[in-house]
């Protein structure tokens, strides 16, 4: 089993094969988040009929990673969101719209903050 497949088990999702790697984000910036000097995120396209994310981490462990909850979002919800939470990348709607319109890129698209 590959590391990619194993990663999804962390949120409680078991998949049979490596999904397409669509985006890569690397932001090194002092003060990015309390206790961190940056972030490295890899984004994969996983299609599911239904899934309720909940891995093995406790709420306290998730909070230590700055994760306060899970929810599903539509593109329009992301594009129109005006609340206090921030997306990563901040303009998530643009690359998501491109992924929907164009499909899976041949290589992971680099994203900024």
C-alpha positions in Angstrom: 0.0 0.0 0.0 1.4 3.4 -0.9 1.8 6.4 1.5 -0.9 8.3 -0.4 -3.5 5.6 0.2 -2.4 5.3 3.8 -2.8 9.1 4.3 -6.6 9.0 3.7 -7.0 6.5 6.5 -6.1 9.4 8.8 -9.5 10.9 8.1 -11.2 7.6 8.1 -11.3 6.9 4.4 -9.9 3.7 2.9 -9.3 3.8 -0.9 -8.0 1.1 -3.2 -5.6 3.1 -5.4 -3.6 6.3 -5.5 -5.8 9.2 -6.5 -4.5 11.9 -8.8 -2.2 14.5 -7.2 -3.7 17.8 -8.4 -2.1 20.6 -6.3 1.0 21.2 -4.3 1.3 24.1 -1.8 4.5 25.1 0.0 4.5 28.3 2.0 7.5 29.1 4.2 6.7 32.2 6.2 7.6 33.0 9.8 4.5 33.5 11.8 2.3 31.7 9.3 0.4 30.1 12.2 1.2 30.1 15.9 4.0 27.6 16.5 4.7 27.0 12.7 6.9 28.7 10.1 5.0 27.5 7.1 3.0 24.8 5.5 3.4 22.0 2.9 0.1 20.6 1.6 -0.5 18.1 -1.2 -4.1 17.9 -2.6 -5.5 14.8 -4.2 -8.8 14.3 -6.1 -10.9 11.6 -4.4 -14.4 11.0 -5.6 -16.8 9.3 -3.2 -20.6 8.8 -3.2 -20.8 9.5 0.5 -18.3 9.9 3.3 -18.3 11.4 6.8 -14.6 12.3 7.7 -13.5 11.2 11.1 -10.1 9.6 11.6 -8.4 8.3 14.6 -7.3 11.7 16.0 -9.1 13.1 19.1 -10.6 16.5 19.1 -7.6 17.8 21.1 -5.1 16.3 18.6 -7.0 17.9 15.7 -7.0 21.3 17.6 -3.3 21.0 18.1 -3.1 20.8 14.2 -5.4 23.8 13.9 -8.3 21.6 12.7 -11.5 22.6 14.3 -14.0 20.6 12.2 -14.9 19.0 9.0 -17.6 19.9 6.5 -18.5 19.5 2.8 -18.4 22.7 0.7 -19.8 23.4 -2.8 -17.7 25.6 -5.1 -20.4 28.3 -4.8 -20.2 28.1 -1.0 -16.4 28.6 -1.1 -16.6 31.4 -3.6 -19.2 33.3 -1.7 -17.9 32.7 1.9 -17.4 35.8 4.0 -17.0 34.2 7.4 -14.0 34.3 9.8 -12.4 31.1 8.6 -9.7 31.0 5.9 -9.1 28.6 3.1 -5.8 27.2 2.1 -5.1 28.4 -0.4 -6.9 31.6 0.4 -8.4 31.8 -3.1 -9.4 28.1 -3.1 -12.3 28.9 -5.5 -10.1 29.7 -8.4 -8.0 26.5 -8.6 -11.1 24.4 -7.7 -13.1 26.0 -10.5 -10.2 25.2 -12.9 -10.0 21.6 -11.7 -13.8 21.2 -12.3 -13.7 22.9 -15.7 -10.4 21.5 -17.1 -10.0 18.2 -15.2 -7.0 16.6 -13.6 -3.7 18.3 -14.5 -0.8 16.3 -16.0 1.3 17.4 -13.1 0.4 18.9 -9.7 -0.3 22.6 -10.0 1.8 24.7 -7.5 -0.3 26.9 -5.2 0.6 29.8 -3.1 -0.9 31.0 0.1 
